[in-house]
Amino acid sequence: MEKLIKPMSGYLALLIAVFSFVAAVFSFANVEESSLYVVLGVALMIATFFILKGLMIINPNHSRVLNFFGKYVGTVKENGLFFVNPLYSTIKISLRSDNLQGQTLKVNDKMGNPIEIGAVIVWQVGDTYKAAYDVSNYTSYVRTQSEAAVRHLAGSFPYDNLEDEGAEITLREGGDTVNHILEQELSDRLAPAGVIIKEARISHLAYASEIAGAMLQRQQAAAIVAARAKIVDGAVGMVEMALHKLSEKDIVVLDNEKKAAMVSNLMVVLCGEKAATPIVNTGTLYQ
């Protein structure tokens, strides 16, 4: 589990290192006076080296994981110059948000149709202990698990409701709901690496090239049928209204044969793709 620590300031240690280095130079400069200056100079140079090794600079939104001979000591997330035990080994881990532009994957949706899907994921490290020690390489872990999550999402829902009319959620029309499901699955998959998912969105979604043409024709046919159905519904309503108004206001009395002819003419006019050409009948309705 992550443990935050605050080391001592490194400015005092840096000042001591400077004085130690100056004293070592002074000692080596006076070697001829006494052999003790050699020992003192070497000791001061070693002390300077150890002090400088213990200094570390942590930039904003960065951290250092400290380890002492295989034992986790803690994590430093504060910014600045610090001094720690020179024998500590450190691991640098960035705390900045990062974008993962996943490659476009070719997978099958819930109905078995081949589709192309890609996602953009915004993530950052939240637990440095898990990122450093629970997985071998947390960046590679993020890439692999993100691809697995996108594949699982694509296989859980149909592309659209052309084949599955009862589907409540589809990849094409799911919008924020699909993105939220993807975020939740990514959070569950990447929790062992201490990674936080800030945002995940589908960036590319299309039928695979081998069926794209056929599916486009199918979508166009479905749109045409839906439009025709709406036109017919409207035309039936208009014909019904016309007959009702004629009968209500007693403008003309129509028998069943005349009504059938009128309905036929009105349906042709209202449902035809082109404007109808009127024909003036100078005789009777039966001629």
VMD Tcl script that draws the C-alpha trace (Angstrom):
set ca {
  {0.00 0.00 0.00}
  {1.28 3.46 -0.87}
  {2.91 5.39 2.00}
  {3.66 9.09 1.59}
  {6.75 10.49 3.29}
  {8.36 13.92 3.45}
  {12.19 13.84 3.51}
  {14.32 16.61 4.93}
  {15.06 19.64 2.79}
  {18.03 19.20 0.51}
  {19.32 22.77 0.67}
  {21.16 22.24 3.96}
  {22.66 18.99 2.67}
  {23.76 20.75 -0.52}
  {25.45 23.47 1.53}
  {27.26 20.84 3.61}
  {28.37 19.07 0.43}
  {29.85 22.31 -0.92}
  {31.77 22.97 2.29}
  {32.95 19.35 2.36}
  {34.20 19.59 -1.20}
  {36.03 22.88 -0.51}
  {37.61 21.35 2.61}
  {38.71 18.31 0.60}
  {40.36 20.53 -2.00}
  {42.07 22.49 0.75}
  {43.32 19.24 2.33}
  {44.78 17.97 -0.93}
  {46.45 21.33 -1.45}
  {48.27 20.95 1.87}
  {49.39 17.34 1.48}
  {53.08 18.34 1.66}
  {52.67 19.68 5.19}
  {51.27 16.46 6.66}
  {50.22 13.02 5.44}
  {47.04 13.31 7.53}
  {45.69 15.79 4.98}
  {45.52 12.95 2.42}
  {43.32 10.84 4.69}
  {41.18 13.85 5.56}
  {40.83 14.85 1.91}
  {39.77 11.35 0.86}
  {37.26 11.14 3.71}
  {35.81 14.52 2.79}
  {35.50 13.57 -0.89}
  {33.70 10.34 0.04}
  {31.37 12.30 2.32}
  {30.71 14.79 -0.48}
  {29.88 11.97 -2.89}
  {27.42 10.34 -0.47}
  {25.71 13.62 0.32}
  {25.29 14.45 -3.36}
  {23.95 10.95 -4.04}
  {21.28 11.48 -1.41}
  {20.02 14.66 -3.06}
  {17.02 14.39 -5.37}
  {14.91 16.92 -7.28}
  {11.21 16.22 -7.73}
  {9.45 18.27 -10.40}
  {5.73 19.14 -10.31}
  {3.43 16.14 -10.93}
  {6.28 13.68 -10.49}
  {7.15 11.29 -7.67}
  {9.91 9.06 -6.38}
  {9.38 5.60 -4.93}
  {12.07 4.83 -2.32}
  {13.44 1.32 -1.71}
  {16.02 0.24 0.83}
  {17.65 -3.11 -0.01}
  {14.39 -4.61 -1.28}
  {12.11 -2.99 1.29}
  {9.60 -0.34 0.31}
  {10.26 2.82 2.33}
  {7.67 5.26 0.94}
  {6.77 7.63 -1.85}
  {7.68 11.31 -2.15}
  {5.16 13.39 -4.11}
  {6.09 16.88 -2.92}
  {8.06 19.13 -5.24}
  {11.49 20.54 -4.52}
  {15.00 19.54 -3.46}
  {15.20 16.80 -0.82}
  {17.82 14.70 0.91}
  {17.29 11.00 1.61}
  {19.46 8.11 2.67}
  {22.13 7.76 -0.06}
  {21.65 3.98 0.03}
  {18.01 4.29 -1.07}
  {17.21 3.23 -4.62}
  {14.59 5.37 -6.31}
  {12.02 4.83 -9.07}
  {10.71 7.83 -10.99}
  {6.96 7.75 -11.70}
  {5.09 10.56 -13.44}
  {1.77 11.67 -11.94}
  {0.73 13.62 -15.04}
  {-2.34 12.69 -17.08}
  {-1.53 10.79 -20.24}
  {-3.47 10.05 -23.43}
  {-3.64 6.60 -24.94}
  {-4.78 6.63 -28.56}
  {-5.56 2.99 -29.07}
  {-5.09 1.42 -32.46}
  {-8.18 0.67 -34.54}
  {-9.22 -2.90 -33.73}
  {-11.13 -5.24 -36.03}
  {-13.52 -7.28 -33.89}
  {-17.01 -8.82 -34.01}
  {-19.95 -7.16 -32.33}
  {-22.61 -9.03 -30.34}
  {-24.38 -10.13 -33.56}
  {-21.13 -11.40 -35.10}
  {-20.71 -8.56 -37.58}
  {-17.07 -7.50 -38.18}
  {-16.54 -3.90 -37.10}
  {-13.68 -1.48 -36.59}
  {-13.44 0.25 -33.22}
  {-10.93 2.50 -31.48}
  {-10.89 4.48 -28.24}
  {-9.09 7.43 -26.61}
  {-8.26 6.96 -22.93}
  {-7.06 9.59 -20.45}
  {-5.28 8.04 -17.45}
  {-2.82 8.81 -14.68}
  {-1.06 6.97 -11.88}
  {-2.91 7.19 -8.58}
  {-1.07 4.62 -6.45}
  {2.69 4.61 -7.01}
  {3.25 1.45 -4.93}
  {0.99 -0.63 -7.20}
  {2.44 0.93 -10.34}
  {6.00 0.18 -9.22}
  {5.66 -3.24 -7.60}
  {2.34 -4.93 -8.46}
  {2.92 -4.98 -12.25}
  {6.12 -5.40 -14.22}
  {5.57 -2.39 -16.51}
  {2.53 -0.23 -15.80}
  {2.55 1.59 -19.17}
  {2.56 -1.70 -21.08}
  {-0.11 -2.99 -18.71}
  {-2.32 0.00 -19.52}
  {-1.99 -0.55 -23.27}
  {-2.73 -4.28 -23.11}
  {-5.67 -4.06 -20.73}
  {-7.16 -1.11 -22.61}
  {-7.18 -3.12 -25.83}
  {-8.80 -6.05 -24.01}
  {-11.49 -3.77 -22.55}
  {-12.34 -2.28 -25.96}
  {-12.58 -5.76 -27.49}
  {-14.87 -6.91 -24.69}
  {-17.06 -3.82 -25.07}
  {-17.43 -4.38 -28.83}
  {-18.51 -7.99 -28.28}
  {-21.05 -7.06 -25.60}
  {-23.32 -4.86 -27.72}
  {-24.59 -4.84 -31.31}
  {-23.35 -2.16 -33.68}
  {-26.94 -0.94 -34.20}
  {-30.46 -2.29 -33.84}
  {-30.97 -3.38 -37.45}
  {-30.58 -7.05 -36.48}
  {-31.37 -6.76 -32.77}
  {-34.41 -4.49 -32.66}
  {-34.86 -5.10 -28.94}
  {-31.37 -3.90 -28.01}
  {-31.54 -1.11 -25.43}
  {-27.89 -0.12 -25.94}
  {-26.00 -0.13 -29.23}
  {-22.45 0.94 -29.99}
  {-23.56 3.48 -32.59}
  {-26.30 5.14 -30.54}
  {-25.14 4.37 -27.00}
  {-23.19 7.64 -26.68}
  {-22.34 8.53 -23.07}
  {-23.77 5.24 -21.78}
  {-21.28 3.19 -23.82}
  {-18.43 5.52 -22.80}
  {-19.38 5.18 -19.13}
  {-19.41 1.37 -19.41}
  {-15.96 1.51 -21.02}
  {-14.63 3.77 -18.25}
  {-15.95 1.44 -15.56}
  {-14.42 -1.65 -17.15}
  {-11.09 0.10 -17.63}
  {-11.11 1.23 -13.99}
  {-11.69 -2.35 -12.85}
  {-9.00 -3.76 -15.12}
  {-6.35 -1.14 -14.30}
  {-6.95 -0.92 -10.55}
  {-4.21 -3.54 -9.84}
  {-1.69 -1.17 -11.45}
  {-2.81 1.83 -9.39}
  {-4.04 3.63 -12.51}
  {-6.98 6.05 -12.49}
  {-9.15 6.43 -15.60}
  {-10.18 10.06 -16.03}
  {-11.99 9.68 -19.35}
  {-12.56 7.06 -22.04}
  {-14.38 7.63 -25.33}
  {-14.98 5.73 -28.55}
  {-13.00 7.61 -31.20}
  {-13.64 5.37 -34.22}
  {-16.57 3.11 -35.01}
  {-17.48 1.64 -38.39}
  {-18.37 -1.59 -40.13}
  {-15.41 -3.53 -41.50}
  {-14.64 -2.86 -45.15}
  {-15.88 -6.26 -46.36}
  {-19.46 -5.60 -45.20}
  {-19.55 -1.80 -45.13}
  {-21.18 -1.54 -48.58}
  {-23.86 -4.11 -47.83}
  {-24.65 -2.57 -44.44}
  {-24.90 0.89 -45.99}
  {-27.45 -0.40 -48.51}
  {-29.34 -2.05 -45.68}
  {-29.42 1.16 -43.67}
  {-30.60 3.10 -46.71}
  {-33.33 0.53 -47.38}
  {-34.47 0.69 -43.76}
  {-34.56 4.50 -43.94}
  {-36.59 4.40 -47.17}
  {-39.06 1.91 -45.70}
  {-39.46 4.02 -42.55}
  {-40.01 7.15 -44.64}
  {-42.54 5.39 -46.87}
  {-44.41 4.08 -43.84}
  {-44.68 7.58 -42.45}
  {-45.87 8.94 -45.80}
  {-48.55 6.24 -46.03}
  {-49.73 6.94 -42.48}
  {-50.03 10.62 -43.31}
  {-51.79 9.96 -46.61}
  {-54.35 7.65 -44.97}
  {-55.08 10.34 -42.41}
  {-55.52 13.00 -45.09}
  {-57.85 10.78 -47.17}
  {-59.89 9.96 -44.09}
  {-60.16 13.64 -43.23}
  {-61.19 14.55 -46.80}
  {-63.94 11.96 -46.89}
  {-65.15 12.99 -43.46}
  {-65.28 16.69 -44.40}
  {-67.12 15.99 -47.67}
  {-69.66 13.87 -45.86}
  {-70.01 16.23 -42.90}
  {-70.65 19.33 -45.00}
  {-72.82 17.39 -47.49}
  {-70.83 18.75 -50.41}
  {-71.24 15.62 -52.47}
  {-72.75 12.21 -51.92}
  {-70.35 9.38 -52.79}
  {-71.26 5.76 -53.07}
  {-68.72 3.01 -52.32}
  {-67.44 2.88 -55.91}
  {-66.85 6.66 -56.02}
  {-65.18 6.58 -52.61}
  {-62.87 3.78 -53.79}
  {-61.92 5.78 -56.87}
  {-61.33 8.92 -54.80}
  {-59.22 7.04 -52.28}
  {-57.16 5.50 -55.09}
  {-56.53 8.86 -56.72}
  {-55.64 10.60 -53.47}
  {-53.24 7.83 -52.41}
  {-51.48 8.01 -55.78}
  {-51.16 11.79 -55.49}
  {-50.00 11.78 -51.86}
  {-47.67 8.77 -52.00}
  {-46.16 9.21 -55.44}
  {-42.52 10.25 -55.76}
  {-43.34 12.70 -58.56}
  {-46.02 15.32 -58.85}
  {-49.24 13.92 -60.32}
  {-50.49 15.16 -63.73}
  {-54.15 16.16 -63.41}
  {-56.68 14.94 -65.97}
  {-59.93 16.90 -66.37}
  {-62.93 14.67 -66.72}
  {-65.57 16.44 -68.86}
  {-68.05 13.61 -68.58}
  {-69.41 11.75 -65.58}
  {-67.51 9.84 -62.98}
  {-68.51 6.60 -64.70}
  {-67.11 7.55 -68.12}
}
mol new
graphics top color blue
foreach p $ca { graphics top sphere $p radius 0.5 }
foreach p [lrange $ca 0 end-1] q [lrange $ca 1 end] { graphics top cylinder $p $q radius 0.2 }
display resetview
